[in-house]
Amino acid sequence: MIARLRHSRFPLLALGSLLLLLIAGVAIGVLSERALKGQMAREAGAQADLLASAVSGALAFDDRAAAQDYVDAVQVNPNVMAAAVYDENNRIVASFARPGETIPPVATPRGRTTRFQDGRLYVVRPVEEAGQTLGTARLQLLDTPASQTFSRFAGLVLVLGLAGLVVIVLAVAQGALRRANRELADRAEILAETNDLLHQQMAEREKAEEALRQSQKMEAIGRLTGGIAHDFNNLLMVASSGVELLDRTTDPAKRQALTEGVRQAVERGAALTRQMLAFSRRAPLKTEVLHLPTRIEGLRFLLDRALREDIEVVLDLPDDLWRIEADPGELELALLNLAVNSRDAMPNGGRIILSAHNMTGEGPTPDMVCLRIADTGTGMAEAVASRVFEPFFTTKEVGRGTGLGLSQVYGFARSSGGEISVESAEGLGTTFTLCLPRTDKPATATATDRSPAAADPERLTRRAEGRLLLVEDDDAVAAGVGHMVRDLGYTYVRAAQAADALRLLEQGERFDLVFSDMVMPGEMDGLALAKAIRERHPGLPVVLTTGFSEAAATATTERFRLLSKPYGIEALAAVLGETQDRVRAETR
């Protein structure tokens, strides 16, 4: 009875903990923002005091050129948008203003003032000499940009969100354990009627197992939360800093480099999500026939970005390698995980040699293509090497990894019908050998070859036509997709739920295509909506999109076109254009 009472209080404790976390996070954010503004005000005040002291002699002798030199010197601070020095009659003696900015007006207070207003920091300091006020020095500085404020709060919100997720997971797990405990208690009561001693032994065993499960679960969640928070914070930092710098530069080459950096951050986030799904075995493999030299050479740029400049990558991939059949995304992720593992084992730089060879099978063992990733790093002891493929096992400190990277590689190798092994010794480096079965099928065309946009380079520059029904419950996602489809030339109407989409169709609204998310609130998801449209409006094509859904495999079986999230405008143009081309061909 006491145990059940404690269990009933757990949801309240979980909710209270989550509320305390949110309050603490908001308080920390507000205090941090205030402290930053206070620091900015102090630094700006010190700079204004320095300017006032410097121009006092120039004002005393009416030396405008010297005063202008002192004012121009303030421009070295990129946050100073404008500056001015006024004489005692409020006439401008010297000033400057950056493009788009105005000279600090004389209407502002004349005493020692520091105030934030309309995204700017205004600082006024009197110019004095021998106790006499000769004029004023005024600075106009840039307040903290919204993108920087967002980047600071985004990391805090992400950590709080992950902490809240842990609390929710624990609450759900506790509910499941509570139900299991009730069932075991009922059975124990029946057994107690015949054997009190057996009942006591089972109760003690149950407590021990529950404690063990809870300990293992907490250790796993702790490692997972710290690693994911660290990785996603890095991705948010790359994206937010890239967006901020894009607004501050007009150099085409620099803007292209920044855009590429933001895009790679998004792709790394998608790869991390895919890694999590692969580990939980909820993401189905999509195999293709691959020629390894071509595939890995295309991965060279990503490897160079993931590794440091003091690490040399050597590729030894003969052209006569046999073809293999595997998921290209998972293969690239596995090689990237192995390369990053080698990078971390070489803190002072070194060499990674990626080679491959054909291995003829014997007896029931099939022919294999074996990839070897060897490094010149610190190596591992035998006890560590024997555990490297275990989920959540890592020798890194908390926050430096999830412990899922090498377990993902192991899962990919086994799911593809292959195997992976490791050879290592302390001080002698490490070699991973990934072997995948040979296939005699012809090589699959790359995504670029299959893409209608790639086959027809004019597709992205040619304005599309048609009216599209966009079904998306997330406002931010809907706004982004809406911008893309409008840029491609479509007009669209948005429905937030499947029921709203069906209502529009039943009212006689005419559309050329339906583009719907798969996971939505309400009684009907995207797949059910697609089936209903196929039944009621057979001639109306439907394209589905999802980041992950257990119904994705079913959707493919049902012959609906799928577009995986995240996607860019090129992929969207290709899928929508290909779908419309197919419909036009069928109606001719």
Backbone torsions as a table, in degrees:
resi	resn	phi	psi	omega
1	MET	NA	-44.1	-180.0
2	ILE	-64.3	-40.1	179.6
3	ALA	-62.9	-41.7	179.6
4	ARG	-65.5	-37.2	177.9
5	LEU	-63.1	-40.3	177.9
6	ARG	-64.5	-42.2	179.7
7	HIS	-61.5	-38.4	-178.5
8	SER	-66.5	-26.7	179.7
9	ARG	-81.5	-15.4	-174.1
10	PHE	-61.0	-44.3	178.1
11	PRO	-58.3	-38.4	178.6
12	LEU	-65.0	-40.9	178.2
13	LEU	-64.4	-39.8	178.6
14	ALA	-63.6	-43.7	179.4
15	LEU	-64.6	-41.5	178.0
16	GLY	-62.7	-41.6	178.7
17	SER	-62.3	-42.8	179.7
18	LEU	-63.2	-41.2	179.1
19	LEU	-63.8	-42.1	178.1
20	LEU	-62.8	-39.2	177.9
21	LEU	-62.1	-43.4	-179.5
22	LEU	-64.7	-44.2	179.8
23	ILE	-62.6	-44.7	179.1
24	ALA	-62.2	-40.0	179.6
25	GLY	-64.1	-44.5	179.1
26	VAL	-63.1	-43.0	-179.6
27	ALA	-62.1	-44.5	178.9
28	ILE	-61.3	-43.0	-179.8
29	GLY	-63.1	-44.3	-179.4
30	VAL	-64.7	-46.3	179.7
31	LEU	-62.3	-39.6	178.6
32	SER	-63.6	-41.6	-179.8
33	GLU	-65.1	-41.6	178.8
34	ARG	-64.3	-42.1	179.8
35	ALA	-62.7	-38.8	179.9
36	LEU	-65.2	-44.7	179.6
37	LYS	-64.0	-39.7	177.6
38	GLY	-61.2	-41.6	178.4
39	GLN	-64.1	-41.3	178.2
40	MET	-62.4	-42.2	-179.3
41	ALA	-63.4	-42.4	179.5
42	ARG	-63.6	-44.1	-180.0
43	GLU	-65.1	-41.7	179.2
44	ALA	-65.9	-39.4	178.2
45	GLY	-62.3	-41.1	178.8
46	ALA	-63.2	-39.1	179.4
47	GLN	-68.5	-37.9	178.1
48	ALA	-67.2	-39.5	176.6
49	ASP	-61.1	-40.9	179.4
50	LEU	-63.8	-42.1	179.0
51	LEU	-64.9	-42.9	-179.6
52	ALA	-62.5	-41.5	178.9
53	SER	-65.9	-37.8	-176.3
54	ALA	-69.3	-36.4	-174.0
55	VAL	-91.7	1.6	-178.1
56	SER	-61.3	-43.2	179.2
57	GLY	-65.7	-39.3	179.7
58	ALA	-63.9	-39.9	178.5
59	LEU	-69.1	-38.4	-178.2
60	ALA	-62.3	-35.5	-178.0
61	PHE	-105.4	10.7	178.9
62	ASP	53.1	44.3	-179.9
63	ASP	-97.5	89.3	-176.3
64	ARG	-66.5	-35.2	-179.5
65	ALA	-63.0	-44.1	179.0
66	ALA	-65.1	-40.7	178.3
67	ALA	-61.3	-40.3	-179.9
68	GLN	-65.5	-36.6	178.0
69	ASP	-61.5	-43.1	179.0
70	TYR	-64.8	-40.2	179.1
71	VAL	-65.6	-42.9	179.9
72	ASP	-62.7	-30.5	-179.2
73	ALA	-65.1	-23.7	-179.4
74	VAL	-68.6	-19.8	-176.0
75	GLN	-65.2	-15.5	179.3
76	VAL	-63.3	-22.1	175.5
77	ASN	-84.7	110.3	-175.5
78	PRO	-65.0	-16.9	-179.5
79	ASN	-82.5	-13.6	178.0
80	VAL	-81.7	113.3	-178.2
81	MET	-86.4	-31.4	-179.8
82	ALA	-159.5	156.3	178.5
83	ALA	-151.8	151.6	-179.9
84	ALA	-155.6	151.6	174.3
85	VAL	-123.1	125.3	179.7
86	TYR	-110.6	149.5	174.0
87	ASP	-84.4	-175.3	-175.4
88	GLU	-67.2	-17.3	177.4
89	ASN	-97.8	16.2	177.6
90	ASN	63.0	33.3	173.4
91	ARG	-102.9	139.1	-177.4
92	ILE	-69.2	126.7	176.7
93	VAL	-98.6	-41.2	179.6
94	ALA	-154.3	148.7	-178.8
95	SER	-165.0	165.0	167.3
96	PHE	-155.0	157.6	177.6
97	ALA	-149.9	136.3	177.4
98	ARG	-72.2	161.8	-179.3
99	PRO	-54.6	132.1	179.1
100	GLY	87.1	-6.1	-179.5
101	GLU	-105.6	161.7	178.9
102	THR	-115.6	155.4	176.9
103	ILE	-64.2	136.1	177.9
104	PRO	-53.2	124.4	-173.9
105	PRO	-71.6	155.0	178.9
106	VAL	-76.8	-13.3	-178.5
107	ALA	-68.7	-15.7	178.7
108	THR	-68.2	159.4	-178.2
109	PRO	-57.5	151.7	-175.5
110	ARG	-94.9	-17.1	-178.4
111	GLY	-73.9	-163.6	175.6
112	ARG	-80.0	99.5	-176.9
113	THR	-126.2	147.2	175.0
114	THR	-142.1	117.0	-176.2
115	ARG	-147.2	147.6	175.3
116	PHE	-97.1	132.8	179.5
117	GLN	-158.3	129.3	173.6
118	ASP	53.9	43.3	177.2
119	GLY	76.0	12.8	179.0
120	ARG	-130.0	156.5	175.0
121	LEU	-112.5	117.8	-178.4
122	TYR	-104.5	127.8	-178.9
123	VAL	-126.8	129.4	179.2
124	VAL	-124.7	130.1	177.5
125	ARG	-134.3	135.7	178.0
126	PRO	-73.0	146.5	174.4
127	VAL	-98.5	115.2	-173.7
128	GLU	-124.6	150.2	177.3
129	GLU	-147.3	118.0	179.5
130	ALA	56.6	41.1	176.8
131	GLY	80.3	-0.2	-179.0
132	GLN	-107.2	133.4	179.5
133	THR	-82.2	117.9	-178.3
134	LEU	-96.0	-15.9	-177.4
135	GLY	162.8	-157.7	179.9
136	THR	-138.0	150.4	172.4
137	ALA	-113.5	131.1	-174.0
138	ARG	-129.2	133.0	177.8
139	LEU	-120.7	145.2	176.1
140	GLN	-126.4	109.5	-173.1
141	LEU	-113.1	159.4	178.5
142	LEU	-78.3	128.0	174.5
143	ASP	-71.8	171.3	179.5
144	THR	-58.2	122.2	179.0
145	PRO	-61.1	149.1	-179.6
146	ALA	-62.0	-32.7	-179.5
147	SER	-64.8	-37.4	178.0
148	GLN	-68.4	-41.5	177.2
149	THR	-60.8	-41.2	179.7
150	PHE	-64.0	-42.9	-177.7
151	SER	-63.5	-36.7	178.8
152	ARG	-67.5	-45.8	-177.6
153	PHE	-73.2	-27.9	-177.4
154	ALA	-63.3	-43.7	178.2
155	GLY	-62.2	-42.3	179.6
156	LEU	-64.2	-42.8	180.0
157	VAL	-64.3	-38.7	180.0
158	LEU	-64.0	-45.5	179.4
159	VAL	-62.7	-42.9	178.1
160	LEU	-64.0	-39.1	178.1
161	GLY	-62.6	-42.8	178.0
162	LEU	-65.2	-39.0	176.8
163	ALA	-63.5	-41.7	176.5
164	GLY	-63.1	-37.8	178.1
165	LEU	-62.4	-40.9	177.2
166	VAL	-60.3	-43.8	179.9
167	VAL	-62.4	-42.2	-179.5
168	ILE	-65.3	-43.7	179.0
169	VAL	-60.2	-42.4	179.2
170	LEU	-64.5	-37.9	178.8
171	ALA	-65.1	-42.7	178.4
172	VAL	-64.9	-43.8	178.6
173	ALA	-62.5	-38.7	179.2
174	GLN	-64.1	-36.8	177.2
175	GLY	-63.3	-42.3	178.2
176	ALA	-64.0	-42.9	178.0
177	LEU	-63.8	-34.6	179.4
178	ARG	-64.7	-42.6	178.0
179	ARG	-64.7	-41.0	179.1
180	ALA	-64.8	-39.2	178.4
181	ASN	-63.3	-38.5	178.7
182	ARG	-63.8	-42.8	179.1
183	GLU	-63.1	-44.6	179.6
184	LEU	-65.5	-35.1	179.1
185	ALA	-65.6	-39.8	179.0
186	ASP	-63.9	-42.6	178.4
187	ARG	-66.2	-38.3	-179.6
188	ALA	-64.3	-34.2	178.6
189	GLU	-64.7	-37.8	178.4
190	ILE	-67.2	-43.7	-179.8
191	LEU	-67.5	-28.7	-179.0
192	ALA	-64.2	-26.5	-179.7
193	GLU	-65.9	-26.5	-177.6
194	THR	-106.5	-26.5	-175.0
195	ASN	-153.5	96.1	-178.9
196	ASP	-66.0	-35.4	-179.2
197	LEU	-64.9	-42.6	179.8
198	LEU	-63.9	-37.5	178.5
199	HIS	-61.2	-43.9	-180.0
200	GLN	-64.1	-40.5	179.7
201	GLN	-64.8	-40.9	179.4
202	MET	-66.5	-38.7	179.4
203	ALA	-63.9	-42.0	179.0
204	GLU	-65.3	-40.4	178.7
205	ARG	-64.8	-39.5	178.8
206	GLU	-61.2	-43.7	179.4
207	LYS	-63.7	-41.0	-179.9
208	ALA	-64.5	-42.8	179.9
209	GLU	-66.3	-40.4	179.0
210	GLU	-62.8	-42.7	178.5
211	ALA	-63.1	-39.6	179.7
212	LEU	-66.2	-45.6	179.3
213	ARG	-61.1	-43.2	-179.2
214	GLN	-64.5	-40.1	179.3
215	SER	-64.2	-45.9	179.7
216	GLN	-64.5	-40.4	-179.0
217	LYS	-65.0	-44.0	-179.2
218	MET	-65.5	-38.2	178.5
219	GLU	-64.9	-44.3	-179.0
220	ALA	-64.8	-46.1	-178.4
221	ILE	-66.0	-37.3	178.3
222	GLY	-62.0	-46.3	178.7
223	ARG	-64.3	-44.8	-176.8
224	LEU	-63.1	-45.8	-178.1
225	THR	-63.0	-46.5	-179.1
226	GLY	-62.3	-43.3	-178.8
227	GLY	-66.1	-45.9	-178.2
228	ILE	-67.0	-40.8	178.3
229	ALA	-59.7	-42.4	179.8
230	HIS	-63.2	-48.9	-177.2
231	ASP	-64.1	-45.0	-178.4
232	PHE	-70.8	-32.0	174.7
233	ASN	-62.6	-39.8	176.9
234	ASN	-62.8	-43.2	179.9
235	LEU	-64.4	-41.4	177.5
236	LEU	-62.7	-38.4	179.8
237	MET	-64.6	-43.9	178.6
238	VAL	-61.7	-46.4	-177.2
239	ALA	-66.4	-47.0	-176.1
240	SER	-67.3	-41.9	178.9
241	SER	-66.8	-36.6	177.7
242	GLY	-64.1	-43.5	178.6
243	VAL	-63.2	-41.5	-179.7
244	GLU	-64.0	-44.2	-178.4
245	LEU	-69.9	-28.9	176.3
246	LEU	-60.1	-36.6	-179.9
247	ASP	-73.5	-14.6	-173.4
248	ARG	-108.2	5.6	-178.9
249	THR	-136.5	148.6	175.7
250	THR	-117.5	3.0	179.7
251	ASP	-71.6	116.8	-176.6
252	PRO	-57.6	-40.0	-178.8
253	ALA	-66.0	-42.5	179.9
254	LYS	-67.7	-39.0	178.3
255	ARG	-64.5	-38.6	178.2
256	GLN	-64.7	-41.4	178.6
257	ALA	-64.5	-41.7	178.9
258	LEU	-65.9	-41.5	178.7
259	THR	-62.1	-40.8	179.0
260	GLU	-64.6	-37.6	178.1
261	GLY	-63.9	-43.0	177.9
262	VAL	-64.3	-41.7	-179.8
263	ARG	-63.2	-40.4	178.8
264	GLN	-67.1	-33.8	176.2
265	ALA	-62.5	-42.0	177.8
266	VAL	-63.9	-42.7	-179.5
267	GLU	-65.3	-36.8	177.5
268	ARG	-66.9	-36.8	175.6
269	GLY	-63.0	-42.4	177.4
270	ALA	-64.7	-37.7	178.8
271	ALA	-65.5	-38.2	178.6
272	LEU	-65.3	-40.5	176.5
273	THR	-63.1	-43.5	179.5
274	ARG	-63.5	-34.9	178.1
275	GLN	-63.9	-42.9	178.2
276	MET	-62.4	-43.3	-179.2
277	LEU	-67.7	-38.3	178.1
278	ALA	-64.5	-40.1	179.6
279	PHE	-63.8	-39.6	-179.6
280	SER	-81.7	-0.7	177.8
281	ARG	61.3	36.4	178.1
282	ARG	-112.0	0.6	177.7
283	ALA	-110.1	114.0	-177.8
284	PRO	-68.4	142.5	177.4
285	LEU	-74.9	140.5	177.0
286	LYS	-117.5	95.8	-171.4
287	THR	-82.2	150.4	172.7
288	GLU	-139.4	156.8	175.4
289	VAL	-83.6	122.5	-169.6
290	LEU	-120.8	144.5	169.1
291	HIS	-103.8	109.3	-168.4
292	LEU	-59.0	-44.3	-179.5
293	PRO	-56.1	-43.1	179.5
294	THR	-66.6	-44.6	-176.6
295	ARG	-65.6	-44.0	-176.0
296	ILE	-74.4	-32.5	176.6
297	GLU	-63.1	-35.2	175.7
298	GLY	-68.4	-21.0	179.2
299	LEU	-86.2	-5.8	-173.6
300	ARG	-59.1	-41.1	-178.7
301	PHE	-63.4	-43.2	-179.9
302	LEU	-64.7	-37.0	177.9
303	LEU	-64.8	-42.5	179.7
304	ASP	-62.2	-35.2	179.8
305	ARG	-72.8	-32.8	-175.7
306	ALA	-81.2	-21.0	-176.4
307	LEU	-103.5	169.3	179.9
308	ARG	-87.8	166.4	-178.7
309	GLU	-69.8	-21.4	-179.0
310	ASP	-87.7	11.5	178.6
311	ILE	-115.6	125.8	179.7
312	GLU	-97.3	132.8	177.4
313	VAL	-107.6	124.0	179.9
314	VAL	-115.1	124.6	178.8
315	LEU	-104.6	130.3	176.4
316	ASP	-130.3	85.3	-173.2
317	LEU	-126.2	97.6	-179.8
318	PRO	-65.5	147.7	-177.5
319	ASP	-69.8	-19.6	-176.6
320	ASP	-88.5	18.0	176.3
321	LEU	-63.5	142.8	175.7
322	TRP	-68.1	158.6	176.3
323	ARG	-81.3	152.8	176.4
324	ILE	-126.2	164.0	176.4
325	GLU	-119.4	113.7	-176.7
326	ALA	-157.7	168.0	175.0
327	ASP	-75.1	116.3	-175.8
328	PRO	-63.2	-37.9	179.2
329	GLY	-64.4	-42.6	179.7
330	GLU	-69.9	-34.3	176.3
331	LEU	-63.0	-46.9	179.4
332	GLU	-62.8	-41.0	179.0
333	LEU	-63.9	-39.4	178.7
334	ALA	-63.8	-45.4	179.5
335	LEU	-65.0	-38.6	178.5
336	LEU	-65.0	-41.4	177.9
337	ASN	-62.3	-42.2	179.1
338	LEU	-65.7	-40.5	179.5
339	ALA	-66.0	-41.5	179.0
340	VAL	-66.0	-37.1	176.6
341	ASN	-62.4	-41.0	176.7
342	SER	-66.5	-39.7	178.1
343	ARG	-58.1	-44.8	-178.2
344	ASP	-67.4	-22.5	178.3
345	ALA	-85.2	-0.1	-179.8
346	MET	-126.7	70.6	-177.3
347	PRO	-63.1	-23.2	-179.1
348	ASN	-106.0	17.9	179.6
349	GLY	90.7	171.0	-179.6
350	GLY	162.8	-153.2	-175.0
351	ARG	-133.6	139.4	172.7
352	ILE	-116.5	123.3	179.8
353	ILE	-109.6	117.7	178.8
354	LEU	-109.4	108.2	-177.3
355	SER	-125.9	168.3	-179.1
356	ALA	-150.4	153.2	177.1
357	HIS	-154.2	156.6	175.2
358	ASN	-82.9	140.1	178.8
359	MET	-128.5	114.8	-179.6
360	THR	-73.3	131.7	-178.8
361	GLY	-78.0	157.8	178.1
362	GLU	-125.1	130.3	179.6
363	GLY	65.7	-128.6	-179.2
364	PRO	-75.8	-10.7	-179.0
365	THR	-75.5	124.3	-178.5
366	PRO	-75.5	166.6	172.0
367	ASP	-62.8	141.6	-176.8
368	MET	-129.6	154.3	166.7
369	VAL	-111.1	120.8	-173.3
370	CYS	-109.4	127.7	175.0
371	LEU	-101.4	131.3	178.6
372	ARG	-115.9	125.4	177.1
373	ILE	-114.8	103.8	-176.7
374	ALA	-112.6	140.3	178.1
375	ASP	-128.4	166.6	179.1
376	THR	-106.0	33.8	-174.7
377	GLY	-82.5	-160.3	-173.7
378	THR	-76.4	-17.3	-179.2
379	GLY	75.8	-179.9	-177.5
380	MET	-135.5	151.3	171.8
381	ALA	-72.4	160.9	-177.4
382	GLU	-61.1	-37.1	-179.4
383	ALA	-65.2	-36.2	178.8
384	VAL	-75.2	-43.4	-178.7
385	ALA	-60.6	-31.9	-178.9
386	SER	-71.9	-11.4	-176.1
387	ARG	-118.5	5.0	-170.8
388	VAL	-65.1	-23.2	-178.6
389	PHE	-93.7	4.4	178.3
390	GLU	-76.0	137.2	177.7
391	PRO	-60.5	137.5	176.4
392	PHE	71.2	0.2	177.1
393	PHE	-81.4	128.3	178.1
394	THR	-153.8	147.2	175.6
395	THR	-97.4	1.4	-179.6
396	LYS	-85.1	158.2	177.5
397	GLU	-71.2	163.2	-178.3
398	VAL	-59.5	134.3	-179.8
399	GLY	95.7	-7.3	-178.8
400	ARG	-105.9	8.5	178.2
401	GLY	165.8	154.3	-177.9
402	THR	-89.2	-16.9	-174.2
403	GLY	80.4	12.5	-178.3
404	LEU	-103.4	-14.5	-171.9
405	GLY	-57.6	-55.9	-176.9
406	LEU	-74.3	-28.0	175.0
407	SER	-67.6	-32.7	174.8
408	GLN	-64.8	-41.3	178.4
409	VAL	-61.9	-44.3	179.3
410	TYR	-61.7	-45.2	179.8
411	GLY	-63.3	-38.6	178.5
412	PHE	-64.4	-44.3	-179.1
413	ALA	-61.7	-45.4	-178.6
414	ARG	-68.2	-40.3	179.8
415	SER	-66.4	-25.7	-179.7
416	SER	-91.2	5.2	179.7
417	GLY	81.8	15.1	-178.5
418	GLY	-114.0	-156.5	-178.4
419	GLU	-154.7	161.1	177.9
420	ILE	-139.0	143.6	179.4
421	SER	-137.9	165.3	-178.7
422	VAL	-136.0	139.3	173.4
423	GLU	-126.3	128.3	-177.2
424	SER	-157.9	155.2	173.8
425	ALA	-150.3	147.5	-177.1
426	GLU	-62.1	125.5	179.1
427	GLY	84.7	-4.5	-175.8
428	LEU	-117.7	10.9	177.3
429	GLY	83.2	-179.2	-176.3
430	THR	-136.4	143.0	176.2
431	THR	-129.5	120.7	173.2
432	PHE	-100.6	136.8	178.1
433	THR	-121.1	114.7	-179.2
434	LEU	-109.3	115.3	-178.1
435	CYS	-111.9	130.6	-179.1
436	LEU	-126.8	145.7	-174.8
437	PRO	-64.1	147.0	176.6
438	ARG	-76.6	149.8	173.1
439	THR	-133.0	148.3	177.9
440	ASP	-98.6	4.0	179.1
441	LYS	-70.3	153.2	176.5
442	PRO	-68.1	151.0	-177.7
443	ALA	-61.8	137.8	178.6
444	THR	-74.4	140.5	175.7
445	ALA	-63.3	144.9	-179.9
446	THR	-69.3	166.2	178.8
447	ALA	-59.4	-32.6	180.0
448	THR	-68.6	-39.2	179.8
449	ASP	-66.7	-35.4	-176.7
450	ARG	-82.5	-19.3	-172.5
451	SER	-71.1	128.3	175.5
452	PRO	-59.7	-33.1	179.8
453	ALA	-66.2	-35.9	179.8
454	ALA	-76.0	-38.1	179.3
455	ALA	-67.5	-30.5	178.9
456	ASP	-121.4	91.5	-175.4
457	PRO	-60.8	-18.0	-178.4
458	GLU	-82.4	-3.3	-174.2
459	ARG	-62.6	-43.3	-176.9
460	LEU	-72.3	-29.0	179.5
461	THR	-87.2	-17.1	179.7
462	ARG	-86.6	128.7	-179.9
463	ARG	-69.2	125.1	177.9
464	ALA	-78.8	164.4	178.5
465	GLU	-131.2	149.6	176.6
466	GLY	135.7	161.7	179.1
467	ARG	-112.6	127.2	-170.5
468	LEU	-117.4	138.5	173.8
469	LEU	-100.4	110.2	-178.9
470	LEU	-95.3	119.5	-179.6
471	VAL	-112.1	105.8	-175.5
472	GLU	-152.0	126.5	-177.8
473	ASP	-83.9	-24.4	-177.8
474	ASP	-84.5	121.2	-175.9
475	ASP	-63.4	-42.5	-177.7
476	ALA	-65.5	-43.9	178.4
477	VAL	-63.9	-42.6	-179.7
478	ALA	-61.5	-40.1	179.4
479	ALA	-64.4	-43.7	179.4
480	GLY	-64.3	-45.2	179.0
481	VAL	-65.4	-36.7	178.5
482	GLY	-60.6	-42.3	177.3
483	HIS	-60.9	-40.9	-177.9
484	MET	-67.0	-45.9	-177.0
485	VAL	-68.1	-34.1	176.0
486	ARG	-66.7	-39.0	178.9
487	ASP	-64.4	-30.0	177.9
488	LEU	-78.5	-14.3	177.4
489	GLY	112.3	-2.3	179.7
490	TYR	-82.5	154.8	162.8
491	THR	-103.5	152.4	-175.4
492	TYR	-147.6	158.4	172.2
493	VAL	-125.8	134.1	-177.1
494	ARG	-100.1	138.6	171.1
495	ALA	-121.5	131.9	-175.7
496	ALA	-80.2	-21.8	-178.9
497	GLN	-140.3	164.3	-179.0
498	ALA	-62.4	-39.5	-179.5
499	ALA	-61.7	-38.7	178.5
500	ASP	-65.2	-38.5	179.2
501	ALA	-63.8	-45.6	178.8
502	LEU	-63.5	-36.4	179.8
503	ARG	-63.5	-41.6	177.9
504	LEU	-62.4	-41.5	-179.9
505	LEU	-67.7	-38.7	-179.9
506	GLU	-69.1	-26.0	178.8
507	GLN	-79.2	0.0	176.0
508	GLY	95.6	7.7	176.5
509	GLU	-62.1	137.9	-177.3
510	ARG	-103.3	128.0	178.3
511	PHE	-134.5	151.8	176.9
512	ASP	-92.5	-18.1	-175.6
513	LEU	-164.1	148.2	175.4
514	VAL	-114.6	127.0	178.4
515	PHE	-119.0	110.1	-169.0
516	SER	-128.9	141.6	169.0
517	ASP	-71.1	155.1	-178.6
518	MET	-89.4	-37.7	-176.0
519	VAL	-100.6	112.7	-177.9
520	MET	-142.5	154.7	175.6
521	PRO	-71.4	165.7	179.8
522	GLY	103.8	179.5	-176.7
523	GLU	-76.7	-17.2	-175.0
524	MET	-124.4	127.3	175.8
525	ASP	-93.4	-174.7	-176.2
526	GLY	-64.2	-37.8	179.6
527	LEU	-66.1	-43.2	177.7
528	ALA	-62.8	-38.0	176.8
529	LEU	-62.5	-44.4	-179.9
530	ALA	-61.1	-41.4	178.2
531	LYS	-64.5	-40.3	179.7
532	ALA	-65.2	-40.0	178.7
533	ILE	-66.8	-40.2	178.6
534	ARG	-61.2	-36.6	-178.5
535	GLU	-76.0	-41.1	-174.3
536	ARG	-91.4	-28.6	-178.9
537	HIS	-133.3	75.6	-171.2
538	PRO	-58.3	-29.1	-176.3
539	GLY	-86.7	0.0	-176.7
540	LEU	-95.7	114.5	-179.0
541	PRO	-73.4	149.3	-179.5
542	VAL	-128.0	130.8	172.8
543	VAL	-115.5	128.8	-179.5
544	LEU	-105.2	151.8	177.8
545	THR	-138.1	147.5	-179.9
546	THR	-161.7	147.6	169.6
547	GLY	-80.6	-40.2	172.9
548	PHE	-166.8	137.7	175.8
549	SER	-158.3	139.8	177.5
550	GLU	-65.9	-19.4	179.6
551	ALA	-84.5	-1.3	-176.7
552	ALA	-61.1	-43.5	178.8
553	ALA	-62.6	-39.8	178.3
554	THR	-64.1	-40.1	179.1
555	ALA	-60.7	-40.8	177.7
556	THR	-65.1	-40.5	177.2
557	THR	-62.0	-35.5	-180.0
558	GLU	-78.7	3.5	175.8
559	ARG	67.3	36.5	170.8
560	PHE	-98.4	143.8	179.3
561	ARG	-75.6	134.4	-178.2
562	LEU	-117.5	138.7	173.9
563	LEU	-124.0	118.0	-174.6
564	SER	-79.7	139.9	173.1
565	LYS	-88.2	148.4	-6.6
566	PRO	-79.1	150.2	179.5
567	TYR	-133.3	158.7	178.6
568	GLY	-105.1	179.2	-175.9
569	ILE	-67.6	-29.2	178.3
570	GLU	-65.0	-46.4	179.5
571	ALA	-64.4	-39.3	179.4
572	LEU	-64.0	-44.3	178.8
573	ALA	-61.9	-39.6	-179.1
574	ALA	-64.1	-47.2	-176.3
575	VAL	-67.4	-47.4	-178.9
576	LEU	-64.9	-42.8	179.7
577	GLY	-65.0	-42.0	179.0
578	GLU	-63.6	-40.5	179.5
579	THR	-64.0	-44.0	179.1
580	GLN	-66.0	-39.1	178.3
581	ASP	-62.1	-40.9	179.8
582	ARG	-65.2	-40.9	179.6
583	VAL	-64.3	-41.7	179.3
584	ARG	-63.4	-40.2	-180.0
585	ALA	-65.3	-36.9	-179.3
586	GLU	-71.7	-26.9	-177.5
587	THR	-89.3	-6.3	178.9
588	ARG	-75.8	NA	NA
